[in-house]
């Protein structure tokens, strides 16, 4: 059984908001993700786009997921 996750393998926390630049979750949410109920995870996931919109700085590096998708397309 797989657990749906918004993680994009960026994993950098914005000090101002406390949100991850990649997925928008807090450290506590990331740490407890596996133990949460599916409803709790879905509830958090609905708030992530609004959280990400509040971040002032975006990471400049290419994420692992993006790189892997790009490399797959290039093959």
PyMOL Python script that loads the backbone (N, CA, C, O; Angstrom):
from pymol import cmd

cmd.read_pdbstr("""\
ATOM      1  N   UNK A   1       0.840  -1.182   0.000  1.00  0.00           N
ATOM      2  CA  UNK A   1       0.000   0.000   0.000  1.00  0.00           C
ATOM      3  C   UNK A   1       0.883   1.242   0.000  1.00  0.00           C
ATOM      4  O   UNK A   1       1.768   1.373   0.846  1.00  0.00           O
ATOM      5  N   UNK A   2       0.651   2.150  -0.937  1.00  0.00           N
ATOM      6  CA  UNK A   2       1.440   3.375  -0.975  1.00  0.00           C
ATOM      7  C   UNK A   2       0.653   4.516  -0.324  1.00  0.00           C
ATOM      8  O   UNK A   2      -0.578   4.535  -0.340  1.00  0.00           O
ATOM      9  N   UNK A   3       1.382   5.443   0.237  1.00  0.00           N
ATOM     10  CA  UNK A   3       0.779   6.605   0.882  1.00  0.00           C
ATOM     11  C   UNK A   3       1.012   7.808  -0.010  1.00  0.00           C
ATOM     12  O   UNK A   3       2.148   8.123  -0.363  1.00  0.00           O
ATOM     13  N   UNK A   4      -0.068   8.474  -0.369  1.00  0.00           N
ATOM     14  CA  UNK A   4       0.040   9.674  -1.192  1.00  0.00           C
ATOM     15  C   UNK A   4       0.811  10.747  -0.437  1.00  0.00           C
ATOM     16  O   UNK A   4       0.582  10.979   0.750  1.00  0.00           O
ATOM     17  N   UNK A   5       1.722  11.393  -1.140  1.00  0.00           N
ATOM     18  CA  UNK A   5       2.545  12.425  -0.519  1.00  0.00           C
ATOM     19  C   UNK A   5       2.779  13.566  -1.502  1.00  0.00           C
ATOM     20  O   UNK A   5       2.944  13.330  -2.698  1.00  0.00           O
ATOM     21  N   UNK A   6       2.795  14.799  -1.007  1.00  0.00           N
ATOM     22  CA  UNK A   6       3.073  15.940  -1.868  1.00  0.00           C
ATOM     23  C   UNK A   6       4.569  16.199  -2.037  1.00  0.00           C
ATOM     24  O   UNK A   6       4.953  17.154  -2.712  1.00  0.00           O
ATOM     25  N   UNK A   7       5.399  15.381  -1.448  1.00  0.00           N
ATOM     26  CA  UNK A   7       6.844  15.594  -1.471  1.00  0.00           C
ATOM     27  C   UNK A   7       7.381  15.606  -2.895  1.00  0.00           C
ATOM     28  O   UNK A   7       7.060  14.731  -3.700  1.00  0.00           O
ATOM     29  N   UNK A   8       8.208  16.616  -3.197  1.00  0.00           N
ATOM     30  CA  UNK A   8       8.877  16.684  -4.501  1.00  0.00           C
ATOM     31  C   UNK A   8      10.393  16.633  -4.326  1.00  0.00           C
ATOM     32  O   UNK A   8      11.148  16.985  -5.233  1.00  0.00           O
ATOM     33  N   UNK A   9      10.825  16.191  -3.151  1.00  0.00           N
ATOM     34  CA  UNK A   9      12.238  15.976  -2.838  1.00  0.00           C
ATOM     35  C   UNK A   9      13.064  17.257  -2.844  1.00  0.00           C
ATOM     36  O   UNK A   9      14.239  17.233  -3.208  1.00  0.00           O
ATOM     37  N   UNK A  10      12.465  18.366  -2.446  1.00  0.00           N
ATOM     38  CA  UNK A  10      13.203  19.615  -2.293  1.00  0.00           C
ATOM     39  C   UNK A  10      13.662  19.752  -0.846  1.00  0.00           C
ATOM     40  O   UNK A  10      14.838  20.023  -0.600  1.00  0.00           O
ATOM     41  N   UNK A  11      12.780  19.575   0.096  1.00  0.00           N
ATOM     42  CA  UNK A  11      13.101  19.498   1.524  1.00  0.00           C
ATOM     43  C   UNK A  11      13.960  20.653   2.043  1.00  0.00           C
ATOM     44  O   UNK A  11      15.069  20.449   2.536  1.00  0.00           O
ATOM     45  N   UNK A  12      13.432  21.842   1.925  1.00  0.00           N
ATOM     46  CA  UNK A  12      14.063  23.037   2.484  1.00  0.00           C
ATOM     47  C   UNK A  12      12.968  23.850   3.151  1.00  0.00           C
ATOM     48  O   UNK A  12      11.972  24.193   2.512  1.00  0.00           O
ATOM     49  N   UNK A  13      13.140  24.161   4.425  1.00  0.00           N
ATOM     50  CA  UNK A  13      12.111  24.846   5.194  1.00  0.00           C
ATOM     51  C   UNK A  13      12.341  26.359   5.171  1.00  0.00           C
ATOM     52  O   UNK A  13      13.447  26.838   5.418  1.00  0.00           O
ATOM     53  N   UNK A  14      11.279  27.093   4.871  1.00  0.00           N
ATOM     54  CA  UNK A  14      11.303  28.553   4.906  1.00  0.00           C
ATOM     55  C   UNK A  14      11.238  28.987   6.368  1.00  0.00           C
ATOM     56  O   UNK A  14      10.284  28.656   7.072  1.00  0.00           O
ATOM     57  N   UNK A  15      12.229  29.711   6.818  1.00  0.00           N
ATOM     58  CA  UNK A  15      12.296  30.109   8.225  1.00  0.00           C
ATOM     59  C   UNK A  15      11.148  31.047   8.589  1.00  0.00           C
ATOM     60  O   UNK A  15      10.637  30.996   9.708  1.00  0.00           O
ATOM     61  N   UNK A  16      10.744  31.891   7.666  1.00  0.00           N
ATOM     62  CA  UNK A  16       9.684  32.869   7.949  1.00  0.00           C
ATOM     63  C   UNK A  16       8.325  32.200   8.175  1.00  0.00           C
ATOM     64  O   UNK A  16       7.626  32.536   9.131  1.00  0.00           O
ATOM     65  N   UNK A  17       7.947  31.259   7.308  1.00  0.00           N
ATOM     66  CA  UNK A  17       6.623  30.638   7.392  1.00  0.00           C
ATOM     67  C   UNK A  17       6.638  29.276   8.078  1.00  0.00           C
ATOM     68  O   UNK A  17       5.627  28.860   8.643  1.00  0.00           O
ATOM     69  N   UNK A  18       7.769  28.580   8.038  1.00  0.00           N
ATOM     70  CA  UNK A  18       7.840  27.227   8.579  1.00  0.00           C
ATOM     71  C   UNK A  18       7.391  26.167   7.594  1.00  0.00           C
ATOM     72  O   UNK A  18       7.276  24.994   7.948  1.00  0.00           O
ATOM     73  N   UNK A  19       7.135  26.575   6.357  1.00  0.00           N
ATOM     74  CA  UNK A  19       6.694  25.638   5.328  1.00  0.00           C
ATOM     75  C   UNK A  19       7.867  25.176   4.470  1.00  0.00           C
ATOM     76  O   UNK A  19       8.822  25.918   4.243  1.00  0.00           O
ATOM     77  N   UNK A  20       7.774  23.949   4.004  1.00  0.00           N
ATOM     78  CA  UNK A  20       8.771  23.412   3.077  1.00  0.00           C
ATOM     79  C   UNK A  20       8.590  24.101   1.725  1.00  0.00           C
ATOM     80  O   UNK A  20       7.466  24.234   1.240  1.00  0.00           O
ATOM     81  N   UNK A  21       9.693  24.539   1.118  1.00  0.00           N
ATOM     82  CA  UNK A  21       9.631  25.176  -0.199  1.00  0.00           C
ATOM     83  C   UNK A  21       9.126  24.212  -1.263  1.00  0.00           C
ATOM     84  O   UNK A  21       8.536  24.640  -2.255  1.00  0.00           O
ATOM     85  N   UNK A  22       9.349  22.926  -1.071  1.00  0.00           N
ATOM     86  CA  UNK A  22       8.942  21.942  -2.068  1.00  0.00           C
ATOM     87  C   UNK A  22       7.484  21.560  -1.988  1.00  0.00           C
ATOM     88  O   UNK A  22       6.772  21.595  -2.991  1.00  0.00           O
ATOM     89  N   UNK A  23       7.027  21.191  -0.785  1.00  0.00           N
ATOM     90  CA  UNK A  23       5.674  20.645  -0.666  1.00  0.00           C
ATOM     91  C   UNK A  23       4.709  21.527   0.113  1.00  0.00           C
ATOM     92  O   UNK A  23       3.495  21.375  -0.029  1.00  0.00           O
ATOM     93  N   UNK A  24       5.212  22.436   0.924  1.00  0.00           N
ATOM     94  CA  UNK A  24       4.342  23.317   1.692  1.00  0.00           C
ATOM     95  C   UNK A  24       3.983  22.821   3.081  1.00  0.00           C
ATOM     96  O   UNK A  24       3.279  23.507   3.823  1.00  0.00           O
ATOM     97  N   UNK A  25       4.461  21.631   3.441  1.00  0.00           N
ATOM     98  CA  UNK A  25       4.146  21.111   4.775  1.00  0.00           C
ATOM     99  C   UNK A  25       5.104  21.670   5.820  1.00  0.00           C
ATOM    100  O   UNK A  25       6.189  22.154   5.499  1.00  0.00           O
ATOM    101  N   UNK A  26       4.673  21.591   7.094  1.00  0.00           N
ATOM    102  CA  UNK A  26       5.546  21.966   8.195  1.00  0.00           C
ATOM    103  C   UNK A  26       6.421  20.772   8.560  1.00  0.00           C
ATOM    104  O   UNK A  26       6.174  19.653   8.109  1.00  0.00           O
ATOM    105  N   UNK A  27       7.444  21.012   9.380  1.00  0.00           N
ATOM    106  CA  UNK A  27       8.294  19.907   9.831  1.00  0.00           C
ATOM    107  C   UNK A  27       7.485  18.846  10.569  1.00  0.00           C
ATOM    108  O   UNK A  27       7.682  17.650  10.357  1.00  0.00           O
ATOM    109  N   UNK A  28       6.577  19.284  11.431  1.00  0.00           N
ATOM    110  CA  UNK A  28       5.753  18.334  12.186  1.00  0.00           C
ATOM    111  C   UNK A  28       4.868  17.508  11.256  1.00  0.00           C
ATOM    112  O   UNK A  28       4.692  16.308  11.468  1.00  0.00           O
ATOM    113  N   UNK A  29       4.321  18.140  10.242  1.00  0.00           N
ATOM    114  CA  UNK A  29       3.493  17.407   9.279  1.00  0.00           C
ATOM    115  C   UNK A  29       4.319  16.405   8.489  1.00  0.00           C
ATOM    116  O   UNK A  29       3.876  15.282   8.248  1.00  0.00           O
ATOM    117  N   UNK A  30       5.510  16.805   8.088  1.00  0.00           N
ATOM    118  CA  UNK A  30       6.387  15.895   7.354  1.00  0.00           C
ATOM    119  C   UNK A  30       6.754  14.695   8.232  1.00  0.00           C
ATOM    120  O   UNK A  30       6.691  13.548   7.789  1.00  0.00           O
ATOM    121  N   UNK A  31       7.136  14.974   9.477  1.00  0.00           N
ATOM    122  CA  UNK A  31       7.550  13.912  10.392  1.00  0.00           C
ATOM    123  C   UNK A  31       6.411  12.950  10.725  1.00  0.00           C
ATOM    124  O   UNK A  31       6.646  11.753  10.890  1.00  0.00           O
ATOM    125  N   UNK A  32       5.188  13.454  10.824  1.00  0.00           N
ATOM    126  CA  UNK A  32       4.071  12.611  11.211  1.00  0.00           C
ATOM    127  C   UNK A  32       3.230  12.084  10.061  1.00  0.00           C
ATOM    128  O   UNK A  32       2.206  11.441  10.290  1.00  0.00           O
ATOM    129  N   UNK A  33       3.647  12.346   8.832  1.00  0.00           N
ATOM    130  CA  UNK A  33       2.856  12.021   7.651  1.00  0.00           C
ATOM    131  C   UNK A  33       2.415  10.560   7.612  1.00  0.00           C
ATOM    132  O   UNK A  33       1.247  10.279   7.347  1.00  0.00           O
ATOM    133  N   UNK A  34       3.309   9.649   7.865  1.00  0.00           N
ATOM    134  CA  UNK A  34       2.996   8.217   7.775  1.00  0.00           C
ATOM    135  C   UNK A  34       1.958   7.806   8.819  1.00  0.00           C
ATOM    136  O   UNK A  34       1.154   6.906   8.575  1.00  0.00           O
ATOM    137  N   UNK A  35       1.974   8.455   9.967  1.00  0.00           N
ATOM    138  CA  UNK A  35       1.063   8.083  11.048  1.00  0.00           C
ATOM    139  C   UNK A  35      -0.320   8.736  10.926  1.00  0.00           C
ATOM    140  O   UNK A  35      -1.243   8.362  11.650  1.00  0.00           O
ATOM    141  N   UNK A  36      -0.470   9.700  10.023  1.00  0.00           N
ATOM    142  CA  UNK A  36      -1.752  10.400   9.871  1.00  0.00           C
ATOM    143  C   UNK A  36      -2.760   9.525   9.143  1.00  0.00           C
ATOM    144  O   UNK A  36      -2.404   8.618   8.391  1.00  0.00           O
ATOM    145  N   UNK A  37      -4.023   9.825   9.390  1.00  0.00           N
ATOM    146  CA  UNK A  37      -5.092   9.141   8.661  1.00  0.00           C
ATOM    147  C   UNK A  37      -5.148   9.706   7.243  1.00  0.00           C
ATOM    148  O   UNK A  37      -4.699  10.827   7.003  1.00  0.00           O
ATOM    149  N   UNK A  38      -5.695   8.940   6.309  1.00  0.00           N
ATOM    150  CA  UNK A  38      -5.836   9.470   4.946  1.00  0.00           C
ATOM    151  C   UNK A  38      -6.631  10.777   4.908  1.00  0.00           C
ATOM    152  O   UNK A  38      -6.310  11.669   4.122  1.00  0.00           O
ATOM    153  N   UNK A  39      -7.660  10.898   5.745  1.00  0.00           N
ATOM    154  CA  UNK A  39      -8.438  12.141   5.771  1.00  0.00           C
ATOM    155  C   UNK A  39      -7.604  13.324   6.245  1.00  0.00           C
ATOM    156  O   UNK A  39      -7.719  14.426   5.707  1.00  0.00           O
ATOM    157  N   UNK A  40      -6.760  13.095   7.256  1.00  0.00           N
ATOM    158  CA  UNK A  40      -5.881  14.169   7.747  1.00  0.00           C
ATOM    159  C   UNK A  40      -4.903  14.595   6.665  1.00  0.00           C
ATOM    160  O   UNK A  40      -4.673  15.787   6.466  1.00  0.00           O
ATOM    161  N   UNK A  41      -4.327  13.626   5.967  1.00  0.00           N
ATOM    162  CA  UNK A  41      -3.378  13.948   4.888  1.00  0.00           C
ATOM    163  C   UNK A  41      -4.070  14.733   3.781  1.00  0.00           C
ATOM    164  O   UNK A  41      -3.526  15.721   3.287  1.00  0.00           O
ATOM    165  N   UNK A  42      -5.275  14.297   3.386  1.00  0.00           N
ATOM    166  CA  UNK A  42      -6.008  15.009   2.334  1.00  0.00           C
ATOM    167  C   UNK A  42      -6.341  16.431   2.751  1.00  0.00           C
ATOM    168  O   UNK A  42      -6.268  17.354   1.939  1.00  0.00           O
ATOM    169  N   UNK A  43      -6.706  16.610   4.011  1.00  0.00           N
ATOM    170  CA  UNK A  43      -7.022  17.938   4.522  1.00  0.00           C
ATOM    171  C   UNK A  43      -5.814  18.864   4.415  1.00  0.00           C
ATOM    172  O   UNK A  43      -5.943  20.013   3.994  1.00  0.00           O
ATOM    173  N   UNK A  44      -4.662  18.368   4.791  1.00  0.00           N
ATOM    174  CA  UNK A  44      -3.433  19.161   4.684  1.00  0.00           C
ATOM    175  C   UNK A  44      -3.129  19.450   3.218  1.00  0.00           C
ATOM    176  O   UNK A  44      -2.766  20.571   2.863  1.00  0.00           O
ATOM    177  N   UNK A  45      -3.278  18.437   2.369  1.00  0.00           N
ATOM    178  CA  UNK A  45      -2.939  18.609   0.956  1.00  0.00           C
ATOM    179  C   UNK A  45      -3.798  19.674   0.284  1.00  0.00           C
ATOM    180  O   UNK A  45      -3.338  20.337  -0.647  1.00  0.00           O
ATOM    181  N   UNK A  46      -5.034  19.851   0.737  1.00  0.00           N
ATOM    182  CA  UNK A  46      -5.873  20.893   0.121  1.00  0.00           C
ATOM    183  C   UNK A  46      -5.379  22.297   0.470  1.00  0.00           C
ATOM    184  O   UNK A  46      -5.632  23.247  -0.271  1.00  0.00           O
ATOM    185  N   UNK A  47      -4.673  22.429   1.596  1.00  0.00           N
ATOM    186  CA  UNK A  47      -4.175  23.747   2.000  1.00  0.00           C
ATOM    187  C   UNK A  47      -2.798  24.076   1.408  1.00  0.00           C
ATOM    188  O   UNK A  47      -2.342  25.215   1.505  1.00  0.00           O
ATOM    189  N   UNK A  48      -2.143  23.100   0.806  1.00  0.00           N
ATOM    190  CA  UNK A  48      -0.772  23.310   0.341  1.00  0.00           C
ATOM    191  C   UNK A  48      -0.624  24.364  -0.759  1.00  0.00           C
ATOM    192  O   UNK A  48       0.307  25.166  -0.680  1.00  0.00           O
ATOM    193  N   UNK A  49      -1.479  24.410  -1.770  1.00  0.00           N
ATOM    194  CA  UNK A  49      -1.292  25.458  -2.789  1.00  0.00           C
ATOM    195  C   UNK A  49      -1.318  26.870  -2.203  1.00  0.00           C
ATOM    196  O   UNK A  49      -0.530  27.723  -2.611  1.00  0.00           O
ATOM    197  N   UNK A  50      -2.213  27.120  -1.255  1.00  0.00           N
ATOM    198  CA  UNK A  50      -2.276  28.446  -0.634  1.00  0.00           C
ATOM    199  C   UNK A  50      -1.021  28.718   0.186  1.00  0.00           C
ATOM    200  O   UNK A  50      -0.513  29.839   0.193  1.00  0.00           O
ATOM    201  N   UNK A  51      -0.526  27.710   0.868  1.00  0.00           N
ATOM    202  CA  UNK A  51       0.707  27.879   1.645  1.00  0.00           C
ATOM    203  C   UNK A  51       1.882  28.198   0.730  1.00  0.00           C
ATOM    204  O   UNK A  51       2.656  29.117   0.997  1.00  0.00           O
ATOM    205  N   UNK A  52       2.011  27.432  -0.351  1.00  0.00           N
ATOM    206  CA  UNK A  52       3.129  27.651  -1.274  1.00  0.00           C
ATOM    207  C   UNK A  52       3.084  29.040  -1.888  1.00  0.00           C
ATOM    208  O   UNK A  52       4.125  29.625  -2.186  1.00  0.00           O
ATOM    209  N   UNK A  53       1.884  29.568  -2.078  1.00  0.00           N
ATOM    210  CA  UNK A  53       1.740  30.917  -2.645  1.00  0.00           C
ATOM    211  C   UNK A  53       2.260  31.988  -1.701  1.00  0.00           C
ATOM    212  O   UNK A  53       2.575  33.091  -2.148  1.00  0.00           O
ATOM    213  N   UNK A  54       2.362  31.694  -0.397  1.00  0.00           N
ATOM    214  CA  UNK A  54       2.849  32.684   0.564  1.00  0.00           C
ATOM    215  C   UNK A  54       4.373  32.745   0.625  1.00  0.00           C
ATOM    216  O   UNK A  54       4.932  33.679   1.200  1.00  0.00           O
ATOM    217  N   UNK A  55       5.039  31.772   0.046  1.00  0.00           N
ATOM    218  CA  UNK A  55       6.507  31.742   0.100  1.00  0.00           C
ATOM    219  C   UNK A  55       7.082  32.803  -0.821  1.00  0.00           C
ATOM    220  O   UNK A  55       6.674  32.927  -1.976  1.00  0.00           O
ATOM    221  N   UNK A  56       8.034  33.565  -0.301  1.00  0.00           N
ATOM    222  CA  UNK A  56       8.621  34.654  -1.077  1.00  0.00           C
ATOM    223  C   UNK A  56       9.763  34.191  -1.976  1.00  0.00           C
ATOM    224  O   UNK A  56      10.010  34.778  -3.030  1.00  0.00           O
ATOM    225  N   UNK A  57      10.440  33.159  -1.564  1.00  0.00           N
ATOM    226  CA  UNK A  57      11.590  32.687  -2.329  1.00  0.00           C
ATOM    227  C   UNK A  57      11.331  31.261  -2.768  1.00  0.00           C
ATOM    228  O   UNK A  57      10.801  30.453  -2.005  1.00  0.00           O
ATOM    229  N   UNK A  58      11.693  30.965  -3.957  1.00  0.00           N
ATOM    230  CA  UNK A  58      11.557  29.612  -4.473  1.00  0.00           C
ATOM    231  C   UNK A  58      12.955  28.992  -4.581  1.00  0.00           C
ATOM    232  O   UNK A  58      13.919  29.705  -4.861  1.00  0.00           O
ATOM    233  N   UNK A  59      13.078  27.711  -4.368  1.00  0.00           N
ATOM    234  CA  UNK A  59      14.391  27.080  -4.553  1.00  0.00           C
ATOM    235  C   UNK A  59      14.834  27.191  -6.015  1.00  0.00           C
ATOM    236  O   UNK A  59      14.018  27.090  -6.930  1.00  0.00           O
ATOM    237  N   UNK A  60      16.102  27.396  -6.214  1.00  0.00           N
ATOM    238  CA  UNK A  60      16.620  27.573  -7.573  1.00  0.00           C
ATOM    239  C   UNK A  60      17.068  26.274  -8.207  1.00  0.00           C
ATOM    240  O   UNK A  60      17.165  26.176  -9.430  1.00  0.00           O
ATOM    241  N   UNK A  61      17.341  25.280  -7.386  1.00  0.00           N
ATOM    242  CA  UNK A  61      17.862  24.048  -7.956  1.00  0.00           C
ATOM    243  C   UNK A  61      16.746  23.185  -8.529  1.00  0.00           C
ATOM    244  O   UNK A  61      15.594  23.260  -8.101  1.00  0.00           O
ATOM    245  N   UNK A  62      17.110  22.381  -9.489  1.00  0.00           N
ATOM    246  CA  UNK A  62      16.180  21.448 -10.087  1.00  0.00           C
ATOM    247  C   UNK A  62      15.912  20.321  -9.086  1.00  0.00           C
ATOM    248  O   UNK A  62      16.851  19.782  -8.501  1.00  0.00           O
ATOM    249  N   UNK A  63      14.666  19.967  -8.887  1.00  0.00           N
ATOM    250  CA  UNK A  63      14.355  18.893  -7.952  1.00  0.00           C
ATOM    251  C   UNK A  63      14.702  17.544  -8.574  1.00  0.00           C
ATOM    252  O   UNK A  63      14.803  17.403  -9.793  1.00  0.00           O
ATOM    253  N   UNK A  64      14.877  16.580  -7.714  1.00  0.00           N
ATOM    254  CA  UNK A  64      15.199  15.225  -8.186  1.00  0.00           C
ATOM    255  C   UNK A  64      14.072  14.689  -9.063  1.00  0.00           C
ATOM    256  O   UNK A  64      14.319  14.077 -10.102  1.00  0.00           O
ATOM    257  N   UNK A  65      12.848  14.922  -8.640  1.00  0.00           N
ATOM    258  CA  UNK A  65      11.697  14.434  -9.410  1.00  0.00           C
ATOM    259  C   UNK A  65      11.660  15.078 -10.793  1.00  0.00           C
ATOM    260  O   UNK A  65      11.402  14.398 -11.786  1.00  0.00           O
ATOM    261  N   UNK A  66      11.913  16.380 -10.866  1.00  0.00           N
ATOM    262  CA  UNK A  66      11.919  17.081 -12.148  1.00  0.00           C
ATOM    263  C   UNK A  66      13.045  16.570 -13.034  1.00  0.00           C
ATOM    264  O   UNK A  66      12.856  16.344 -14.229  1.00  0.00           O
ATOM    265  N   UNK A  67      14.234  16.387 -12.429  1.00  0.00           N
ATOM    266  CA  UNK A  67      15.369  15.884 -13.196  1.00  0.00           C
ATOM    267  C   UNK A  67      15.091  14.494 -13.744  1.00  0.00           C
ATOM    268  O   UNK A  67      15.390  14.213 -14.905  1.00  0.00           O
ATOM    269  N   UNK A  68      14.523  13.626 -12.923  1.00  0.00           N
ATOM    270  CA  UNK A  68      14.230  12.261 -13.364  1.00  0.00           C
ATOM    271  C   UNK A  68      13.210  12.256 -14.497  1.00  0.00           C
ATOM    272  O   UNK A  68      13.342  11.484 -15.447  1.00  0.00           O
ATOM    273  N   UNK A  69      12.185  13.118 -14.402  1.00  0.00           N
ATOM    274  CA  UNK A  69      11.184  13.213 -15.462  1.00  0.00           C
ATOM    275  C   UNK A  69      11.818  13.729 -16.749  1.00  0.00           C
ATOM    276  O   UNK A  69      11.528  13.226 -17.835  1.00  0.00           O
ATOM    277  N   UNK A  70      12.686  14.737 -16.626  1.00  0.00           N
ATOM    278  CA  UNK A  70      13.368  15.285 -17.804  1.00  0.00           C
ATOM    279  C   UNK A  70      14.241  14.244 -18.456  1.00  0.00           C
ATOM    280  O   UNK A  70      14.232  14.097 -19.679  1.00  0.00           O
ATOM    281  N   UNK A  71      15.009  13.506 -17.641  1.00  0.00           N
ATOM    282  CA  UNK A  71      15.895  12.469 -18.185  1.00  0.00           C
ATOM    283  C   UNK A  71      15.113  11.353 -18.852  1.00  0.00           C
ATOM    284  O   UNK A  71      15.558  10.793 -19.854  1.00  0.00           O
ATOM    285  N   UNK A  72      13.955  11.027 -18.304  1.00  0.00           N
ATOM    286  CA  UNK A  72      13.121   9.979 -18.909  1.00  0.00           C
ATOM    287  C   UNK A  72      12.618  10.421 -20.272  1.00  0.00           C
ATOM    288  O   UNK A  72      12.577   9.628 -21.213  1.00  0.00           O
ATOM    289  N   UNK A  73      12.230  11.705 -20.381  1.00  0.00           N
ATOM    290  CA  UNK A  73      11.756  12.223 -21.668  1.00  0.00           C
ATOM    291  C   UNK A  73      12.862  12.282 -22.702  1.00  0.00           C
ATOM    292  O   UNK A  73      12.611  12.120 -23.896  1.00  0.00           O
ATOM    293  N   UNK A  74      14.087  12.513 -22.249  1.00  0.00           N
ATOM    294  CA  UNK A  74      15.219  12.622 -23.170  1.00  0.00           C
ATOM    295  C   UNK A  74      15.657  11.274 -23.736  1.00  0.00           C
ATOM    296  O   UNK A  74      16.347  11.217 -24.754  1.00  0.00           O
ATOM    297  N   UNK A  75      15.259  10.207 -23.083  1.00  0.00           N
ATOM    298  CA  UNK A  75      15.680   8.860 -23.550  1.00  0.00           C
ATOM    299  C   UNK A  75      14.927   8.412 -24.758  1.00  0.00           C
ATOM    300  O   UNK A  75      15.165   7.315 -25.262  1.00  0.00           O
TER     301      UNK A  75
END
""", "prot")
cmd.dss("prot")
cmd.show_as("cartoon", "prot")
cmd.util.cbc("prot")
cmd.orient("prot")
